């Protein structure tokens, strides 16, 4: 596979905010279709469909990383050792995370809607190759971007952008995740909540999505690096088929732009910036 992600932005960075889009990839390596036991659409359902188009329309000068490789091939929001022994010959047995047990590990094995995805198991070498090609480079680039932002501004803020299917039985349309306060100071979360409230969209904090491995790995508030996950209901920006851009696309782009501006304002005006000067 060619480059697994694309990075945008100047060096040194123009903003303390870094934008990450890890689940919108639509590039599937040759041979993937032949390996499936389900229709190809079962893989595309794993995509955060077109949330990269929202990110690209919303971004200004922010350093932005957008994954190109599909989540079905490797999930950047899982740890390297979050490997599924029911699929991966190199996985360890023993204690498994809830995500692995559900079939959504480093390489997804199944989905609730489609069931088991693959005709055969993966070799340990195959999964290691995917880690080396996609997982490690993305996280290395993200760590470098955050370090550069902190070096210039005294603080860095990661906005990890995702989308979600409508939550059945709930009015919630936006879910903000900070790993229950561990990945970002509350002042940044408060600014995101205020921007969502101004858009008159029902929101929730950490339920049902508190943030995954990306926040766990890169969020370090005590070191001046804050990380927030933003989940956006796909019905807000996609069409009725949940496939193409819908009439709400522009409204969601505006919301993400407002959030980026609010986070940058908080970073530059906040106590860490004053301490760095």
C-alpha positions as CSV (number, residue, x, y, z in Angstrom):
1,X,0.0,0.0,0.0
2,X,1.2,3.5,-0.7
3,X,1.3,6.2,2.0
4,X,-1.2,5.3,4.6
5,X,-1.9,8.8,5.8
6,X,-1.6,12.4,4.6
7,X,-0.3,15.2,6.7
8,X,-1.2,18.9,6.2
9,X,0.2,22.0,7.9
10,X,3.2,24.2,8.2
11,X,6.4,23.6,10.1
12,X,6.6,25.2,12.7
13,X,2.9,24.7,13.3
14,X,0.5,27.7,12.9
15,X,-1.8,26.6,15.7
16,X,-1.5,24.8,19.0
17,X,-4.3,22.5,17.9
18,X,-3.6,19.3,15.9
19,X,-6.5,17.6,14.1
20,X,-6.5,13.8,13.7
21,X,-8.8,11.8,11.5
22,X,-8.0,8.1,12.0
23,X,-11.1,6.2,10.8
24,X,-12.1,7.8,7.5
25,X,-9.8,5.8,5.3
26,X,-11.2,4.4,2.1
27,X,-8.1,2.7,0.7
28,X,-8.3,-1.1,0.7
29,X,-5.3,-3.2,-0.3
30,X,-5.4,-5.5,-3.3
31,X,-6.9,-8.9,-2.3
32,X,-9.1,-7.6,0.5
33,X,-12.3,-8.3,-1.4
34,X,-11.2,-11.9,-2.1
35,X,-10.6,-12.5,1.6
36,X,-14.1,-11.5,2.7
37,X,-16.9,-13.9,3.7
38,X,-19.4,-11.0,3.7
39,X,-20.3,-8.3,1.2
40,X,-17.8,-5.5,0.8
41,X,-20.3,-3.0,2.3
42,X,-19.7,-4.6,5.6
43,X,-16.2,-3.1,5.6
44,X,-17.3,0.3,4.5
45,X,-19.7,0.4,7.5
46,X,-16.6,0.5,9.7
47,X,-15.6,3.8,8.1
48,X,-16.3,7.2,9.7
49,X,-17.9,8.0,6.4
50,X,-16.6,11.3,4.9
51,X,-15.7,12.8,8.2
52,X,-12.4,13.6,6.5
53,X,-14.3,16.0,4.1
54,X,-15.6,17.8,7.2
55,X,-12.1,18.1,8.6
56,X,-10.6,19.4,5.4
57,X,-13.3,21.9,4.9
58,X,-13.1,23.1,8.6
59,X,-9.3,23.2,9.0
60,X,-7.4,26.5,8.6
61,X,-3.7,26.3,9.5
62,X,-3.9,23.4,11.9
63,X,-1.6,20.5,11.4
64,X,-3.9,17.7,10.2
65,X,-3.4,14.0,9.9
66,X,-5.8,12.0,7.8
67,X,-5.6,8.2,7.6
68,X,-6.0,6.8,4.1
69,X,-5.9,3.1,4.9
70,X,-9.2,1.6,5.9
71,X,-10.1,0.9,9.5
72,X,-11.0,-2.7,8.4
73,X,-7.3,-3.2,7.4
74,X,-5.9,-1.8,10.7
75,X,-7.5,0.3,13.4
76,X,-5.3,3.2,14.6
77,X,-7.4,3.7,17.7
78,X,-6.3,0.3,19.2
79,X,-3.0,-0.5,20.8
80,X,-0.4,-2.6,18.9
81,X,-1.0,-5.5,21.3
82,X,-4.8,-5.3,21.0
83,X,-4.8,-8.3,18.7
84,X,-7.5,-10.9,18.4
85,X,-6.5,-14.5,19.0
86,X,-9.6,-15.6,17.1
87,X,-8.2,-14.0,13.9
88,X,-4.5,-13.3,14.4
89,X,-1.9,-16.1,14.8
90,X,0.4,-13.6,16.5
91,X,-2.0,-12.6,19.2
92,X,-1.5,-13.4,22.8
93,X,-4.1,-15.3,24.7
94,X,-5.2,-14.4,28.2
95,X,-6.6,-11.1,29.3
96,X,-8.3,-9.4,26.3
97,X,-9.8,-6.0,26.2
98,X,-13.6,-5.6,25.8
99,X,-13.0,-4.3,22.2
100,X,-11.1,-7.4,21.3
101,X,-13.7,-9.7,22.8
102,X,-16.3,-7.9,20.8
103,X,-14.3,-8.5,17.6
104,X,-13.1,-4.9,17.2
105,X,-9.4,-5.2,17.9
106,X,-6.4,-3.9,16.0
107,X,-7.7,-5.7,13.0
108,X,-11.5,-6.0,13.2
109,X,-12.7,-9.6,13.1
110,X,-16.5,-9.0,13.1
111,X,-19.2,-6.4,13.3
112,X,-22.6,-6.7,15.0
113,X,-24.4,-6.2,11.8
114,X,-22.4,-8.5,9.5
115,X,-20.9,-11.1,11.8
116,X,-17.5,-12.6,11.0
117,X,-15.7,-10.7,8.2
118,X,-12.8,-12.9,7.0
119,X,-12.5,-16.3,5.3
120,X,-9.3,-17.2,7.0
121,X,-6.9,-16.3,9.8
122,X,-4.1,-13.7,9.5
123,X,-0.5,-14.6,10.0
124,X,1.6,-12.9,12.6
125,X,3.8,-11.5,9.9
126,X,0.9,-10.0,8.1
127,X,-0.3,-8.1,11.1
128,X,3.2,-6.9,12.0
129,X,3.5,-5.6,8.4
130,X,0.3,-3.6,8.8
131,X,1.6,-2.2,12.1
132,X,4.9,-1.2,10.5
133,X,3.2,0.3,7.4
134,X,0.4,2.2,9.0
135,X,0.1,2.2,12.8
136,X,3.5,3.2,13.9
137,X,4.1,5.9,11.3
138,X,0.8,7.6,12.1
139,X,1.4,7.6,15.8
140,X,4.9,8.8,15.3
141,X,3.8,11.6,13.1
142,X,1.0,12.6,15.5
143,X,3.4,12.6,18.5
144,X,5.9,14.8,16.5
145,X,3.1,17.2,15.5
146,X,2.0,17.6,19.1
147,X,5.5,18.0,20.3
148,X,6.1,20.8,17.7
149,X,2.9,22.5,18.8
150,X,3.8,22.4,22.4
151,X,7.4,23.6,21.6
152,X,6.0,26.7,19.9
153,X,2.9,27.5,22.0
154,X,3.8,26.0,25.4
155,X,0.7,23.7,25.0
156,X,-0.8,21.4,22.4
157,X,-4.3,20.2,22.0
158,X,-5.3,17.2,19.9
159,X,-8.8,17.1,18.5
160,X,-9.4,13.4,17.4
161,X,-12.3,13.6,15.0
162,X,-14.7,10.7,14.5
163,X,-18.3,10.0,13.5
164,X,-20.9,7.6,14.9
165,X,-24.1,6.0,13.8
166,X,-27.2,7.6,15.4
167,X,-27.5,6.3,19.0
168,X,-30.7,4.3,19.2
169,X,-33.1,5.7,21.8
170,X,-31.0,8.8,22.5
171,X,-31.2,12.5,21.4
172,X,-27.4,12.8,21.7
173,X,-25.8,14.0,18.5
174,X,-22.3,14.9,19.7
175,X,-20.2,12.9,22.2
176,X,-17.1,14.5,23.7
177,X,-14.5,12.2,25.1
178,X,-11.7,12.9,27.5
179,X,-11.2,9.5,29.1
180,X,-13.1,10.7,32.1
181,X,-10.9,13.7,32.7
182,X,-7.6,11.9,32.1
183,X,-6.6,13.1,28.7
184,X,-7.4,16.8,28.9
185,X,-7.9,19.6,31.4
186,X,-11.5,20.5,31.9
187,X,-11.1,24.0,30.6
188,X,-10.6,22.6,27.1
189,X,-13.5,20.3,27.4
190,X,-15.7,23.2,28.7
191,X,-14.9,25.2,25.5
192,X,-15.9,22.3,23.3
193,X,-19.1,21.8,25.3
194,X,-19.9,25.5,24.9
195,X,-19.4,25.4,21.1
196,X,-21.7,22.4,20.8
197,X,-24.3,24.1,23.0
198,X,-24.2,27.2,20.9
199,X,-25.0,25.0,17.9
200,X,-28.1,23.7,19.8
201,X,-27.1,20.1,19.4
202,X,-27.7,17.6,22.2
203,X,-24.4,16.3,23.6
204,X,-22.9,13.9,26.1
205,X,-19.6,13.6,27.8
206,X,-17.7,10.2,27.7
207,X,-20.9,8.2,27.2
208,X,-21.0,6.0,25.2
209,X,-17.6,7.0,23.8
210,X,-14.8,8.2,26.2
211,X,-12.0,8.0,23.7
212,X,-9.7,5.2,22.8
213,X,-6.0,4.4,22.3
214,X,-5.2,7.7,20.6
215,X,-6.3,9.7,23.6
216,X,-4.7,7.2,26.0
217,X,-1.3,7.3,24.1
218,X,-1.1,11.0,23.3
219,X,-3.0,12.9,26.0
220,X,-0.7,14.0,28.7
221,X,-2.2,17.1,30.4
222,X,0.6,17.2,33.0
223,X,3.1,17.6,30.1
224,X,1.0,20.3,28.4
225,X,-0.6,18.0,25.8
226,X,-4.3,17.7,25.9
227,X,-6.4,15.3,23.8
228,X,-10.2,15.3,23.1
229,X,-12.2,12.9,21.0
230,X,-15.2,14.3,19.1
231,X,-17.9,11.9,17.9
232,X,-20.4,13.4,15.4
233,X,-23.7,11.7,14.5
234,X,-23.4,10.9,10.8
235,X,-27.0,11.9,10.2
236,X,-26.0,15.5,10.8
237,X,-23.7,15.7,7.7
238,X,-24.5,12.7,5.5
239,X,-27.5,12.2,3.1
240,X,-30.4,9.9,3.9
241,X,-28.4,6.9,2.6
242,X,-25.5,7.7,5.0
243,X,-23.2,7.6,1.9
244,X,-22.7,11.1,0.5
245,X,-22.6,14.6,1.9
246,X,-26.0,15.8,3.0
247,X,-27.6,19.2,3.6
248,X,-26.2,19.5,7.1
249,X,-22.6,19.1,5.9
250,X,-21.9,22.9,6.0
251,X,-23.4,23.2,9.5
252,X,-21.1,20.5,10.9
253,X,-18.1,22.1,9.1
254,X,-18.9,25.3,10.9
255,X,-19.2,23.6,14.2
256,X,-15.8,21.9,13.9
257,X,-14.3,25.3,12.9
258,X,-15.8,26.9,16.0
259,X,-14.4,24.1,18.1
260,X,-10.9,24.5,16.6
261,X,-11.0,28.2,17.2
262,X,-12.2,27.8,20.8
263,X,-9.5,25.3,21.6
264,X,-6.8,27.5,20.1
265,X,-8.0,30.5,22.0
266,X,-8.0,28.5,25.3
267,X,-4.5,27.2,24.6
268,X,-3.0,30.6,23.8
269,X,-4.8,32.5,26.6
270,X,-4.4,29.8,29.2
271,X,-2.0,29.4,32.1
272,X,0.5,27.1,30.3
273,X,1.0,29.8,27.6
274,X,1.8,32.4,30.3
275,X,4.2,30.1,32.0
276,X,6.0,29.4,28.8
277,X,6.6,33.1,28.1
